[in-house]
């Protein structure tokens, strides 16, 4: 599994396209659980990540919640909309109004969906980044994919970091088509900055699986 010590390290990795070798990927962010949290907006300011979310429970009680995350040490704090008072009980997020708990949910998570704006040939999904009482954890990548093509060959390589394996799809063209993947039981590093060399290595791998 590809794990990072801080959210800033994960963010920096996500920005760099392995084909372009530049910081040209766009990071989109989603939050969950879907039935409880919606993302209004987010902003990354140097070593801070600010998530502006809306929480709603089954009784249709709505509350705006802002997560202020320190990307260097993975700590965070929470700000509720002005009519709410926040507290922690039993390591669960709760909002107290007139001394009555109206919102209670055990956790909150977010994840990245990353695409390259320059070449459009790489993408990435982070694992669910979860929040305990004080810190972020599970700072990892779920999967990452690269399209490799030259005049003669077309491949799509998919890294599954959670299961520590990879898949190669032969002769596929964008948009993605449902060709049968070739499984490789471990993750093999490939330098995608040189497509011809990357394709040569992919062909070598396919000969030995």
C-alpha positions as CSV (number, residue, x, y, z in Angstrom):
1,X,0.0,0.0,0.0
2,X,1.2,3.5,-0.8
3,X,1.0,5.4,2.5
4,X,2.0,9.0,3.3
5,X,3.1,10.5,6.6
6,X,1.2,13.8,6.1
7,X,-1.7,15.1,4.0
8,X,0.8,17.6,2.5
9,X,2.9,14.7,1.2
10,X,-0.1,13.0,-0.3
11,X,-1.3,16.3,-1.9
12,X,2.1,16.9,-3.4
13,X,2.2,13.4,-4.9
14,X,-1.2,13.8,-6.4
15,X,-0.2,17.0,-8.2
16,X,2.7,15.5,-10.1
17,X,1.7,13.7,-13.3
18,X,4.0,10.6,-13.9
19,X,3.9,11.2,-17.6
20,X,4.3,15.0,-17.8
21,X,6.6,15.0,-14.8
22,X,5.1,18.3,-13.8
23,X,2.7,19.6,-11.2
24,X,-0.2,19.7,-13.6
25,X,-2.9,17.4,-12.1
26,X,-6.1,18.8,-10.7
27,X,-7.4,17.5,-7.3
28,X,-11.1,17.3,-6.8
29,X,-12.4,16.4,-3.4
30,X,-15.5,14.5,-2.2
31,X,-16.8,13.9,1.3
32,X,-18.9,11.3,3.1
33,X,-20.8,9.4,4.3
34,X,-22.9,10.6,1.3
35,X,-26.2,10.4,3.2
36,X,-24.9,12.7,5.9
37,X,-22.3,15.1,4.5
38,X,-22.2,17.3,1.4
39,X,-19.3,19.4,0.3
40,X,-20.1,23.1,-0.3
41,X,-16.6,24.1,-1.2
42,X,-12.9,23.6,-0.3
43,X,-9.7,25.6,-0.5
44,X,-6.0,24.7,-0.2
45,X,-4.0,27.6,1.3
46,X,-0.3,26.7,1.6
47,X,-0.2,24.0,4.4
48,X,-3.9,24.4,5.2
49,X,-6.9,22.6,3.8
50,X,-10.4,24.1,4.6
51,X,-13.5,22.0,3.9
52,X,-16.9,23.8,4.0
53,X,-19.5,21.0,4.5
54,X,-23.2,20.7,5.2
55,X,-24.3,18.0,7.6
56,X,-27.9,16.7,7.7
57,X,-29.4,13.9,9.8
58,X,-32.5,11.8,9.4
59,X,-34.7,14.4,11.1
60,X,-33.6,16.9,8.4
61,X,-31.6,19.0,10.8
62,X,-29.0,20.9,8.8
63,X,-25.7,22.3,10.0
64,X,-22.8,24.0,8.2
65,X,-19.5,22.6,9.4
66,X,-16.0,23.8,8.5
67,X,-13.0,21.5,8.9
68,X,-9.7,23.4,9.2
69,X,-6.9,20.9,8.5
70,X,-3.2,21.3,9.2
71,X,-1.7,19.4,6.3
72,X,1.8,19.2,7.9
73,X,0.9,17.5,11.2
74,X,-2.6,16.1,10.2
75,X,-4.4,17.9,13.1
76,X,-7.7,19.6,12.5
77,X,-10.4,21.6,14.2
78,X,-14.1,22.1,13.5
79,X,-16.2,25.2,13.4
80,X,-20.0,25.0,13.4
81,X,-22.4,27.6,12.1
82,X,-22.9,30.4,14.6
83,X,-26.1,29.0,16.2
84,X,-24.4,25.7,17.2
85,X,-22.1,24.6,20.0
86,X,-19.7,21.8,19.3
87,X,-18.6,19.1,21.6
88,X,-17.0,15.6,21.6
89,X,-18.7,12.7,23.5
90,X,-17.6,9.1,23.2
91,X,-15.3,10.2,20.3
92,X,-18.4,11.0,18.2
93,X,-19.2,14.3,16.6
94,X,-22.2,16.0,18.3
95,X,-23.9,19.3,18.1
96,X,-25.7,20.6,21.1
97,X,-28.6,23.0,20.8
98,X,-30.4,24.1,23.9
99,X,-28.6,21.3,25.8
100,X,-30.0,18.7,23.5
101,X,-27.9,16.6,21.2
102,X,-29.4,16.8,17.7
103,X,-26.6,15.5,15.6
104,X,-24.6,12.4,16.3
105,X,-22.4,10.6,13.8
106,X,-19.3,8.5,14.4
107,X,-17.0,9.8,11.7
108,X,-16.3,11.9,8.6
109,X,-14.1,11.1,5.6
110,X,-13.0,12.7,2.4
111,X,-11.1,11.5,-0.6
112,X,-9.3,12.8,-3.7
113,X,-10.2,12.3,-7.4
114,X,-7.2,13.4,-9.5
115,X,-6.7,14.0,-13.2
116,X,-4.0,15.5,-15.4
117,X,-5.1,18.7,-17.1
118,X,-2.2,18.7,-19.5
119,X,-2.0,15.2,-21.0
120,X,-5.3,13.7,-19.7
121,X,-3.6,10.4,-19.5
122,X,-3.2,9.9,-15.8
123,X,-5.7,9.7,-12.9
124,X,-5.7,8.8,-9.3
125,X,-8.1,8.0,-6.4
126,X,-7.0,8.3,-2.8
127,X,-8.3,6.0,-0.1
128,X,-10.9,7.4,2.3
129,X,-9.0,9.8,4.5
130,X,-10.7,9.5,7.9
131,X,-10.8,11.7,11.0
132,X,-10.5,10.4,14.5
133,X,-10.9,12.6,17.5
134,X,-7.8,14.7,16.8
135,X,-6.0,13.6,13.7
136,X,-6.4,12.4,10.1
137,X,-5.4,8.9,9.4
138,X,-5.5,6.5,6.4
139,X,-3.4,8.8,4.2
140,X,-3.1,6.4,1.3
141,X,-3.8,6.0,-2.4
142,X,-6.4,3.5,-3.5
143,X,-5.6,3.2,-7.2
144,X,-3.8,5.0,-10.0
145,X,-4.0,4.6,-13.8
146,X,-1.9,5.6,-16.8
147,X,-2.7,5.5,-20.5
148,X,0.4,4.7,-22.6
149,X,0.3,4.9,-26.4
150,X,2.7,5.5,-29.3
151,X,2.4,5.0,-33.0
152,X,2.1,1.2,-32.7
153,X,0.9,0.3,-29.2
154,X,-1.8,1.3,-26.7
155,X,-1.9,0.2,-23.1
156,X,-3.6,1.2,-19.9
157,X,-1.9,0.4,-16.6
158,X,-3.8,0.3,-13.4
159,X,-2.1,0.2,-10.0
160,X,-4.2,-1.2,-7.1
161,X,-2.3,-0.1,-4.0
162,X,-4.8,-1.5,-1.5
163,X,-4.3,-5.1,-2.8
164,X,-0.7,-4.5,-4.0
165,X,-1.3,-5.6,-7.5
166,X,-1.7,-4.1,-11.0
167,X,-3.5,-4.7,-14.2
168,X,-2.6,-4.1,-17.8
169,X,-5.2,-3.6,-20.5
170,X,-3.9,-4.2,-24.0
171,X,-4.8,-2.1,-27.1
172,X,-7.4,0.1,-25.6
173,X,-8.3,3.6,-26.6
174,X,-9.9,6.4,-24.7
175,X,-12.7,6.5,-23.7
176,X,-12.1,3.4,-21.6
177,X,-13.4,0.2,-23.2
178,X,-14.1,-3.1,-21.4
179,X,-11.2,-5.1,-22.5
180,X,-10.1,-8.1,-20.4
181,X,-7.2,-7.1,-18.1
182,X,-4.0,-9.0,-17.5
183,X,-3.3,-9.3,-13.8
184,X,0.2,-8.9,-12.3
185,X,0.4,-10.1,-8.7
186,X,2.7,-7.3,-7.4
187,X,3.2,-3.7,-8.3
188,X,6.1,-3.2,-10.7
189,X,7.5,0.3,-10.9
190,X,7.5,1.8,-14.4
191,X,9.0,5.1,-15.5
192,X,6.2,6.7,-17.5
193,X,8.2,9.9,-18.4
194,X,9.5,8.0,-21.5
195,X,6.5,6.4,-23.1
196,X,8.5,4.2,-25.5
197,X,10.6,2.8,-22.7
198,X,7.5,2.4,-20.5
199,X,5.7,0.4,-23.3
200,X,8.9,-1.8,-23.8
201,X,8.8,-2.6,-20.0
202,X,5.1,-3.3,-20.2
203,X,5.7,-5.8,-23.0
204,X,8.4,-7.5,-21.1
205,X,6.2,-7.9,-18.1
206,X,3.4,-9.4,-20.2
207,X,5.8,-12.0,-21.5
208,X,6.5,-13.3,-18.0
209,X,3.1,-13.3,-16.4
